Amino acid sequence: MNFHSKPLVLPFLFFLLAGTILFHAQAQTVRFWYHFDNADNPMTSLVEKFESENPGIQIEAENIPWNSYYDQLYTSIAAGDAPDAAMVKLNALPRLLEMEALVSLDNYFSNWAGKANVQENLFELTRAADGKHYYLPVQYVILYLYYRADLFAELGLQVPNTCEDFRTVAKALTRDTNGDGRPDTYGFGFRGGKGGHDHWASLTLSRNGVGFGKGQLTSAEGVKGTQFVLDLFQKDKVFPPSAPNDGFKEIIGAFQAGVTAMTIHHIGSSKGMVEALGDKVSAAPVPECGGGHWTAFGDESTAIFSSAEDKDAAWKWISFLSSDGNNAEFNKATGQLPVTKTDSAKWNLHEKRFVDATVASLPYAQLLPNASETADFTNSVWPISMQRALTGQIDARAMNREIDSLYNP
């Protein structure tokens, strides 16, 4: 051993240690909240990749249980202990803005090269009422039409492009194949129970001038849309008799079992569809009805909170999650679709035909009003009035009047 080198070693170790301490003292920590139910959680690897690409920024990612996610988030904001960034849904936006909890992302967007790679329409869908952007899309789903491709081929039917086509096809698909006098297959699996408002909306809110504004649902076109739904059940009999009470499990189970030949849902159910039906199932955008399309948009975004110490560091992290490659890894855990065009093009977690149907539906994606009344609409007013209308207790005008009076007292 060369003892003459000792005097040089101690100063070197001192400066190395001092540099390490200085780095950690200067490193900015970004606290990030998210919610993943999937045990195969990619967050650790995403954090490691980000930190290797962004020395000086450390990510403290915390997986918050979904059933208490927003309770904890609102409480942390009120207590002055909010995370720097978090996953958020659009229905939380009005309250977060009321709490003055969010940072506008518009300046970041204008300088972000990755913006052009995000799917068309997502920025418009996530824009706030004041015209600004507070959310960065990170995943999404859109409802579309599932249909039995084998039955369409057998009967020489085309995928319906309009409501008129939809009715014609649904009637043709409703058949008694064993001669017992009762249909064995129904044209469409309608969700008349809670959560079925999206089915009704696709056939009603698509019509010109129809929405939740005062008098729009009680207009001639609004009533015509709901009457179209009622006629499909009461006159054409293309829904199963159980439709007034059917929920998610019933419509998906009936489609997989061959009891129905069409229904509406999103890519989240595609794996089970393929397991049950293989290539017999396919998908397409919902039909145009009365001059337009309407289909539901399921969202998840990220946001930066106004209390964040280093907002630029928080932006680097959330934009990383919505960038090519990283966004794909993120969505492998959620089962939803990536927001980037490049990741969507090479996405293989779902069958391509379902990805294509989702992307093709993006221009038609809509949201229910971001208002407190919407919770009552989805949980009680719509399902109760829809069930009463389907069973003949009230007519289409009365049903629409109940919804209109909720939003426009």
N, C-alpha and C positions, 0 to 999 in steps of 0.2 A: 504493500500500500504506500502511496506517495503522501506522506504527512505534510509536505509543503503546500498541498492544495487546500488544507483545512481552512485557512483564513478566508478563502474565497467562497467556501461552501455556505457558511453561516449567513453572510450578507445576502447571498442568492436566495436562500430559503426564506429569509425575512421579507425580501421584496416580493417573492412569489406568493407568500401568505398574505401580505398586505394587499397585493393586487386582487387576490381572490375575495378578500373581505370587502374591498372597495367595489368589486363587481356586484356582489350580492346586495351591498348597501344601495347601489344605484339601480339594480334590476327592478322594473316595474311589474307588479303583480296585478293581473286582471282576474277578478272573481266572476265566474260564469256559472249560471244555473241552467240546468236542462232537465228533461224527464225522459228516460228510456226505460221501457218495461223489459226489453230484450236482454237476456243474460249475456248474449254475445255483444258486449259493449265496446265499440271502437274508439271511445273517447280518449283513452290513455295513449293509444298509438297516434291519434291526431294531435294531441297535445305535444307529444315528443317530437313529431315532425315539425310542428309550428315553432317550437322553442329552438330547434336546431337551425331553422331558417331565419329566426328573429332573435338573435342574442340580445339579452337585456330585457326581454319580456318573458315573464313566467305566468302560466295559466293555472289558476286554481279552479278546476271544474268540479261542480257538486251536483250529483244526480238527486233531484228532489222527488219524492213520491207524488204521482199525479193527483191522487185524491186530496192532497193538501197543498198542491203547488201554488195556486193563486192566493189562497189564504196566507201562506207564508210570504209570498211575494208582496202583497199589499201591506202586510204587517211590517215587513222589513223596510219598506219605503217610508211608512209613517214613523217608524222608529229611527230613521236616519241611518239605517244599516243595510241598504239595498245592495245587491250585487252590481258590478260594473256593467254587465251585459247579461242577457238571458233569452231563452226561447219564449215566444209570446204568440198568442192568437189574436185575430182581428176583433173578436168580441170583447177583448180586454182593452182595446185602444181608447174608447171614450173615457173610461175611468182613469187610465194611466195619464191621459192628457189633462183631465180635470185635476189630477194630483200634481201636475207639472213635473212629471217624473221622467220624461223622455227628451232625447236630443234629436233635433232634425238631422237627417242624413243627406240632405240634398247637396250640400257642398262636397261631401265625400263621394257621392254618386257621380258628380260632374267630373271628378278627377280619377275615377276608377276604371281601369281598362277592362275589368271583368264584366262591366254592366252589359256590354253588347252580347255576351255569351249567356245571359239569363233569358229564359223563355219569354216570348212575346206575351204581353197582357198582364204579366204578374205584377209589374210595377204599378200599372193602372189599378188593378184590383186591390192593392195594398195601400193606395194613396189615402191619406186622411181627409176628412171633410174640409179642412182648411187649405187643401191643395198641396200640403207638404208630405214628405215621406219620413216616417219615423221607424219603419220596419224594413228589414232586408229579407226577402224570401229565402227560405232554406229547404223547404219541402212542400209538396202539395198533392192533392188528389182531386179529380173532377168526376162527377157522375156521368155515366154513359149508358147506352142500351146494350144489354146482353141479349144475344139471340141464338137459337139452335140452328146452326148452319146446315146440319144434316136434314132437318125438317123443311127448311127453306128450299134446299136443293130438291128434295123429294116432291114438293108441291110446285116447283118452278116459280118460287116467290123471290122478289127483290127486297133488299133491305129498305125499309120505309124512309123516305126523305121528308114527307109531310104528314100532318095529322090525318088527312084523308087516306093516304097510303097506309098509315098505321092501323086505322080502323079496318081497312080491306084485308090487310095481312092478318090481323088478330082474329078476324072472323073466319078466315080460311084455316087458320091453325087450330081453332077450337073444334075438336072432332070426337065423335064416338067411334072408336076403332074396334070395339068388341061387340057392338050391337045390343047393349043392354039398355039403351035409351038415355044414357047419361054420358056427358063428355069425359073422356079419359085424359085429354089434353086441353088446356085453356090457352088462349092466345097470349095473355099477359098476366103476370103476377103483380097485382097492385097492393101497395102497402097502406091499408086504411087505418092502421093503428099508429101509435106515436112514432115519429120519425118519417112518416110517409108524406109529409108536406112537400118534399122534393119531387115526388112523383106527380102530385097535383100541380106543382109549380111549373114543371116542364111542359105540361099540357094547357096551362092557363096563363101564367105570367109572361109567356112568350108572345102573347098577342099585342098588337099595336095599341099603345096607350094604357095598358093594364099594368098596375103595380100596386103599391100600398099607399099612394097619395089619396087625398080625400076624393071620394066618388069614383075612383078608377075601377075598383072591383065591382061596384054596383052599376057600372056602365053596361051598355049592351054587349060589348066585347068581353068584359069581365064575366058577366053572367053566362055568356056563350061558352067560355072556356070551362067553367065548372059544370055546366050542363053536358058538355062533351064527355067529361069523365063519368057523370052519372049515367048517361046513355050507354056507354061501353059496358057498364055493369047491369043496369036494369033492363035495357032493350036488347043489346047485342049479346049480352051474357058471355063476354070474353074474359071476365075475371072469375076465379074460383068463388064459390058461395061464401067462403070464409074471409073474403077480402076486407070487409068492414073491420075485422079484428086482427088482421094479419100484421105482424111486425117483421123485424129483420130476419129472425130465424125461420119464420114461415115462408117468406118469399124466396129466400136462398135455398131452403130445403126443397121447396116445391119445384124450383127450376132444376136443381141437381137431380131430382127424382123423375123428371120428365113430365110432371103434372102441369107445368107452364112452359111456354116456348119463348117468352120474352120477359124481361124484367129490367129494372134500372138500379144500378149500384156502381161502385167504383173499383179500382184495380186491387184494393185491399182484399177483395173476395175472389180474385182470379185464380189463386192457387188451388183453393177448394173446388172451384168450377172445373179446372183442368183435371184434377184428381178424379172427379166424378164422371166427367164427360169427354175428356181428351180433346181431340180436334173437332168434336161435334159442337163446341161452343165457340162463338166469336163475339165481336163487339163493334159498335159504331156510335157516332154521336146521336143524341136524341133527335127526334124529327122536328122540323120547322112547323110551328102551329100558329096560324093567324098572322103571318107576316114576320115572325122572328123565332129565335131559339132562346131557351132559358135552361141552364143546367147549373147545379150547385157546385161551388168551389170550396174545397176543404183546405184550410191554410195552416201553415206554421212558419214563423219568421223569427228573426233575432232583432234585438234592439239594444241601444246603449242608454243607460240611465244618466240623468242630469247630475247625479252625485258622484259619477265616476271620476277618480282622480286624474287618470290619463285617458282621455277620450280617444286620442289618436291610437294608442295601444289597443284599446277595446275595439276600434274600427278594424285594425289590422287582423285581429282575431276573428271577428264575425265575417269579414269579407273573405278570409281564408276558408271558412266553412262553406261559403257559397261559391267557391272557385272550382275549376275543373279538377277532377280526381278526388279532391277532398270531399266535395259534396256527394259524390257517389259512395264513398266510405261511410259518411254520416248516415245516408239513407238506407244502407244495408241493414242498419240496426232498427230502423223505424218501419220498413216495409212500404214507405211511400215513395214518391218519385223525385229524382233530382231536379233542381231548378235550372241547371245549366244545359244548354243545347248539346254540347259535346258529350257530356255524361249520359244524356238521354239517348243519343244516337248509338251508344255502345252498351246501353243498359241491358243486363241479362238476368236480373233477379225476377223479372216477370216476362211472360211471353210477349213477343214483339207486337202482336196484333192488339194487345190491351194497352201497351204503351202508345201505339199509333192512335188508337181511339181516344186516349186521354189528351194527347197533344193536339189532335184534330178538334177536340171539344173546347180547347182553351179560348178561342175567340167568342164563345157563347157563355162562358162561365160568369156567374152572377152571385151576389151575396144577398141574404135577407137584410132588412134594415138594421143598422147598428144602433138599436134603441132598446130601452128597457122593456118595451112591450113585446119584443120578439121572444123572450123567454116564455111568457104566457101564451103566445101564439103557438109555439112548437110543443109545449108541454100539455096544454089543455084546450085552448080555443079551437085550434085546427083539428086535432084528433076527435074531439067531441062533436063538433059541427059536421065533420066529414062523415063520421059514422052515422049520425042522424040523417044526413042527406042521402047516403047510400041506401039506408033502410027505409027511405020514403017518409020520414017524420017531418022533414023540412025540404023546401025546394032549393034550387041553385041560388036564387036571388037572396033568400033568407040566410043561407050559409055565408054568402059573400058579405051580406050586411053585417053579420056578427063580427067578421074579421075587420071590416072597414071601421066599425064603431070602436074596436079595440085601439086601432092606430090613430083614429080621427074622432075622438069623443065630442 
